[in-house]
Amino acid sequence: MKSTKGKLRQAIESQDHARGTEASLVSEVKVLKRYLKAITNFFDERLEHQRSKQELVWAAKLAAKVREKEE
């Protein structure tokens, strides 16, 4: 009887530990998702800035070509 109670107690403790570990992992996943979103937003903004800057360069080059053809 003692052996069974001990095993049950050990199983309950193990289950509690697993729940705690699972909760910890869920929390860590949430933090990692937040970091991923921040990094993604940063790179999206950077790419948008580079794209708009490149469009200005292309527009200037196109205007120069048009002026060359007109001369």
N, C-alpha and C positions, 0 to 999 in steps of 0.2 A: 504494500500500500504506500509506504514512504517513497519507494522508487517511482511509482506512478505520479504521486504528487510532485516529486522533484522534477520529473520529466515535463509535467504540465507547466510548472513554474518556469522552467528553463525555456519551454516553447513560447510562453507568454512574453518573457523577457526578450527572446530572440525576435518575436513579432514586433514588439515595441521598438527595438533597435532598428528593425527594417523600416518601420514607419518613419522613424526619425531620419534615417538615411535617405529615404524616398523624399521626404519633405525638404531635406537639405539639397538634394539633387534638383528638385523642382525649383527651388529658390535660385540655385546656381544657373539653371537654364534660363530663367527669367532675366537674370543679370546679363548673361551672355547675349540674349536676344536684344536687350537694350543697347549693349555695346555694338552689336552688329548693325543695328538700325542707325546708330550715331555715325559709324564708319561709312555706311552706305550713303547716308545723307551728305556727309562731307565730300565723298568722291563724286556724287551726283552734282553737287554745287561746283566743284572744281572742274568737272567735265563741261558743264554748262558755260562756265567762265571761259574755258579754253576754246569752246566752239564759237562763242560770240566774238572773241578776240580774233580767231582765225577768219571769221566772216568779214571782219573789218580789213584784214590783210588782203583777202581775195578781192574785196570791193575796190581797194586801192590799186591792186594790180590790174584789174579789169579796166578801171578808169584810165590807167596809164596806157594800156593797149589800145583803147578807143582813141585816145589823143594821138598816139603814134599813127594810127590808120588815117586819121583826119588830116594829118600834116602831109 
